[in-house]
Amino acid sequence: MGAATTVQRRAARPRADALRNRERIVTAAREMIVEHGTEVPLDEVARRAGVGNATLYRHFPDRDDLMGYVVLSVMDRIAALVEEALAEDADAFDGLRRFAHAAVDERIGAICPMLSAAFSEDHPDLLATRDRLDSGVRTIMERARAAGQLRDDVTVGDLLVSLTQLTRPLPGTCCVGNDRFVHRHLQLFLDGLRAPARSVLPGEAVTLEALRGC
């Protein structure tokens, strides 16, 4: 019985090569979504990942399953980035800056349009990952504000909307060509977040509730 149980446990545990293939598929899908949009052919994803179509479908039975996993993967990576910044940076605004520059490299703007298509609003995995991200960004912004480095009239929603807009592919343009401008324009935006504020912002601050209702 003990030997059989050990064999069953080994069988249930994913092999290292299977895990590598899964990550290669997700990485390839994310890259191709950024470059070509969400309707990229799955056989092209498999080709870039260096796996066969059968391997792709063994991990992800359909397009929605793959796209949903890509969304969660990107959000999880961005949440990890803000947690790293919180743990490592003594200077609050420098932590915020470092997080923002790392986050735009994930090209969240290309992924965001997939949210409503891949998930229902109350999907537990989406809620858990989104809450983790929101909490981390709120904490790092509160630290910078408490240190007198961040203006008082910006919110978590303002920052997330800006990161999304900076990384959203422009229609009719080459995404790769636009990448060289992203960090330059992000730094201009971050300079505008510093306290003391030099202007009064028009309109209303972006709340997370309003952001999710879009």
C-alpha positions as CSV (number, residue, x, y, z in Angstrom):
1,M,0.0,0.0,0.0
2,G,2.8,2.4,0.9
3,A,4.7,1.8,-2.3
4,A,1.5,2.2,-4.4
5,T,0.7,5.5,-2.6
6,T,4.2,6.8,-3.4
7,V,3.8,5.9,-7.1
8,Q,0.5,7.6,-7.2
9,R,1.9,10.8,-5.6
10,R,4.8,10.7,-8.1
11,A,2.3,10.3,-11.0
12,A,0.2,13.2,-9.8
13,R,3.2,15.5,-9.6
14,P,3.8,17.4,-12.9
15,R,7.1,16.6,-14.5
16,A,9.8,19.3,-14.8
17,D,9.6,19.2,-18.6
18,A,5.8,19.6,-18.5
19,L,6.1,22.6,-16.3
20,R,8.8,24.1,-18.6
21,N,6.5,23.5,-21.6
22,R,3.6,25.2,-19.8
23,E,5.7,28.3,-19.0
24,R,7.1,28.4,-22.6
25,I,3.6,28.4,-23.9
26,V,2.4,31.2,-21.6
27,T,5.5,33.3,-22.4
28,A,5.0,32.8,-26.1
29,A,1.3,33.7,-25.9
30,R,2.0,36.9,-23.9
31,E,4.7,38.0,-26.4
32,M,2.4,37.4,-29.4
33,I,-0.6,39.1,-27.8
34,V,1.5,42.2,-27.3
35,E,2.8,42.0,-30.9
36,H,-0.4,41.0,-32.7
37,G,-3.4,41.2,-30.4
38,T,-5.6,38.6,-28.7
39,E,-6.7,36.8,-31.9
40,V,-3.2,35.3,-32.5
41,P,-3.5,31.8,-33.9
42,L,-2.8,29.1,-31.3
43,D,-0.6,27.1,-33.7
44,E,1.6,30.1,-34.0
45,V,1.8,30.3,-30.2
46,A,2.8,26.6,-30.2
47,R,5.4,27.2,-32.9
48,R,7.1,30.1,-31.0
49,A,7.0,28.1,-27.7
50,G,8.8,25.3,-29.5
51,V,6.1,22.7,-28.7
52,G,3.6,20.8,-30.8
53,N,-0.1,21.7,-31.0
54,A,-1.0,18.6,-29.0
55,T,1.2,19.8,-26.1
56,L,-0.4,23.2,-26.1
57,Y,-3.9,21.7,-26.0
58,R,-2.9,19.2,-23.4
59,H,-2.1,22.2,-21.1
60,F,-4.8,24.6,-22.3
61,P,-7.9,22.9,-23.8
62,D,-9.1,26.1,-25.5
63,R,-8.2,29.7,-26.3
64,D,-10.1,31.1,-23.3
65,D,-8.2,28.8,-20.9
66,L,-4.9,30.0,-22.3
67,M,-5.8,33.6,-22.3
68,G,-7.2,33.5,-18.8
69,Y,-3.9,32.0,-17.6
70,V,-1.9,34.6,-19.4
71,V,-3.9,37.4,-17.7
72,L,-3.4,35.9,-14.2
73,S,0.3,35.3,-14.9
74,V,0.9,38.9,-15.8
75,M,-1.1,40.3,-12.9
76,D,0.7,37.9,-10.5
77,R,4.1,39.1,-11.8
78,I,3.1,42.7,-11.4
79,A,1.9,42.1,-7.8
80,A,5.2,40.4,-7.1
81,L,7.1,43.4,-8.5
82,V,5.4,45.8,-6.1
83,E,6.0,43.4,-3.1
84,E,9.7,43.3,-4.0
85,A,9.8,47.1,-4.1
86,L,8.1,47.3,-0.7
87,A,10.6,44.8,0.8
88,E,13.8,46.3,-0.8
89,D,13.5,50.0,-1.0
90,A,14.1,52.3,1.9
91,D,13.2,55.4,-0.1
92,A,9.4,55.2,-0.7
93,F,9.2,57.1,-3.9
94,D,12.2,55.3,-5.4
95,G,10.4,52.1,-4.6
96,L,7.3,53.4,-6.4
97,R,9.5,54.5,-9.4
98,R,11.2,51.1,-9.6
99,F,7.9,49.3,-9.5
100,A,6.3,51.4,-12.2
101,H,9.2,51.0,-14.6
102,A,9.3,47.2,-14.0
103,A,5.5,47.0,-14.4
104,V,5.4,48.6,-17.8
105,D,7.8,46.0,-19.1
106,E,5.0,43.5,-18.5
107,R,2.9,45.4,-21.1
108,I,-0.3,45.3,-19.0
109,G,-2.0,47.6,-21.5
110,A,-2.0,44.8,-24.1
111,I,-3.4,42.3,-21.6
112,C,-6.2,44.4,-20.0
113,P,-8.7,44.1,-22.9
114,M,-8.7,40.3,-22.2
115,L,-10.0,40.7,-18.6
116,S,-13.7,40.9,-19.3
117,A,-13.5,38.2,-22.0
118,A,-11.5,35.7,-19.9
119,F,-13.2,36.1,-16.6
120,S,-16.4,36.8,-14.9
121,E,-16.2,39.7,-12.3
122,D,-16.4,37.3,-9.4
123,H,-13.9,34.7,-10.5
124,P,-12.0,33.7,-7.4
125,D,-8.5,33.6,-8.9
126,L,-9.1,37.0,-10.5
127,L,-10.3,38.5,-7.3
128,A,-7.4,37.1,-5.2
129,T,-4.7,38.3,-7.7
130,R,-6.4,41.7,-8.2
131,D,-6.7,42.3,-4.4
132,R,-3.0,41.4,-3.9
133,L,-2.0,43.9,-6.6
134,D,-4.3,46.7,-5.4
135,S,-3.1,46.2,-1.8
136,G,0.6,46.4,-2.8
137,V,0.2,49.5,-4.9
138,R,-1.9,51.2,-2.3
139,T,0.8,50.5,0.4
140,I,3.7,51.7,-1.7
141,M,1.8,54.9,-2.6
142,E,0.8,55.5,1.1
143,R,4.4,55.2,2.1
144,A,5.5,57.7,-0.5
145,R,2.7,60.1,0.6
146,A,3.5,59.7,4.3
147,A,7.1,60.6,3.5
148,G,6.0,63.8,1.8
149,Q,7.1,62.6,-1.6
150,L,3.8,61.9,-3.4
151,R,1.1,64.5,-4.1
152,D,-2.1,64.1,-2.2
153,D,-4.6,64.1,-5.1
154,V,-3.5,60.9,-6.9
155,T,-4.9,57.4,-6.3
156,V,-4.1,53.8,-7.0
157,G,-6.5,54.0,-9.9
158,D,-4.7,57.0,-11.4
159,L,-1.4,55.1,-11.4
160,L,-2.9,51.8,-12.8
161,V,-4.7,53.6,-15.5
162,S,-1.5,55.5,-16.5
163,L,0.5,52.2,-16.6
164,T,-2.2,50.7,-18.8
165,Q,-2.4,53.6,-21.2
166,L,1.4,53.8,-21.6
167,T,1.6,50.2,-22.5
168,R,-1.5,49.9,-24.7
169,P,-0.4,49.2,-28.4
170,L,-1.4,52.1,-30.7
171,P,-3.5,51.1,-33.7
172,G,-1.6,50.8,-36.9
173,T,1.8,51.1,-35.3
174,C,4.7,48.7,-34.5
175,C,4.6,47.8,-30.9
176,V,8.3,47.0,-30.8
177,G,9.1,50.5,-32.2
178,N,7.0,52.2,-29.6
179,D,8.7,50.4,-26.7
180,R,11.7,52.7,-26.8
181,F,9.4,55.6,-25.7
182,V,7.6,53.9,-22.8
183,H,10.2,54.4,-20.0
184,R,10.9,58.0,-21.1
185,H,7.2,59.0,-21.0
186,L,6.7,57.0,-17.7
187,Q,9.4,59.0,-16.1
188,L,7.7,62.3,-17.1
189,F,4.5,61.0,-15.5
190,L,6.3,60.0,-12.3
191,D,7.9,63.4,-12.0
192,G,4.4,64.8,-12.1
193,L,3.4,62.6,-9.1
194,R,6.0,64.2,-6.8
195,A,5.0,66.5,-4.0
196,P,4.6,69.4,-3.8
197,A,2.1,69.5,-6.6
198,R,2.6,72.2,-9.1
199,S,-1.0,72.3,-10.4
200,V,-4.5,71.3,-9.6
201,L,-5.6,68.2,-11.5
202,P,-8.8,68.5,-13.5
203,G,-11.7,66.1,-13.1
204,E,-12.0,63.4,-10.5
205,A,-9.5,60.9,-9.1
206,V,-9.8,57.4,-10.5
207,T,-11.3,55.0,-7.9
208,L,-10.7,51.3,-8.2
209,E,-14.5,50.8,-8.3
210,A,-14.8,53.1,-11.3
211,L,-11.8,51.4,-13.0
212,R,-13.4,48.0,-12.6
213,G,-16.7,49.3,-14.0
214,C,-15.2,50.3,-17.3
